[in-house]
Amino acid sequence: MGRETCWKNSPTERFLSCLKREWLISICFIKPETAIADIHAYIGYYNTQRIHVKIFDMTPIEFEKGLS
């Protein structure tokens, strides 16, 4: 088994950074269900509405559709 590259975690780390910086600023959740629902809402926003400069000002969904 070879060494793993640090780039494999890069997309996940970037997403979690955005989640913390843009969505979860000073939010305190009382119930885990509320936190899960809110994070699911952010994932939907991130993939379908949030514009990404690195992928030519498109959302991830738009970019993926363009590749097929």
N, C-alpha and C positions, 0 to 999 in steps of 0.2 A: 504494500500500500504506500503510495507516494505522498509527498507533502501537499496539503491543500493550499490553494492560493488565497490571499486575502480578498481578491476581487469577487469571489463567490458570494460573500456576505454583503458586498457593497449595496446592491439594490434594497435589501432588507434594512440595512442600517440607515440608508437615506430615507426610506419610508418612515421608519420609527422616529427619526429626527424630525421630519415634517409633522408627524402626528403629535409629538410632544410640543413642538414650537407653535403650530398653527391651531390645533384643536383642543388640547388638554391644558391650556394655560389657566392656572389657578382653579381647576375644577376638582371638587372632592366628591367622590361617589359614595353613597351610603350602601347601596346594594350592588353585588357583582353583576346582576342582570342589567342594571342601568348602564354600567360601564361597558358591558359587552354590546348592548344595543347602540350606544354612542360611537363606539369604535367601528362597528359595522356601518354606521351612517358615514363616518369619515372615509372608510374604504370605498364606498360608493361614490362619494364626492371626489376622492383622489383619482379614481379610475375614469370617471365619466365627465367631470366638469373642470377639474384643476388643469390649467395650461402648464406644460413643461417646456421650458426654453431649450433644453438639450435635445428634445425630439421635435424640433421645428415648430414650436408653439402649438402643439396638438395635445390632446389628452392621450393617456396610454391606450385606451380603447380605439381611438381614431388611428393612432400609430400602428397598432396591431392589425387593424382592418386593412390598412394600406400595404402591409407586407404580404397579404394573401392574394 
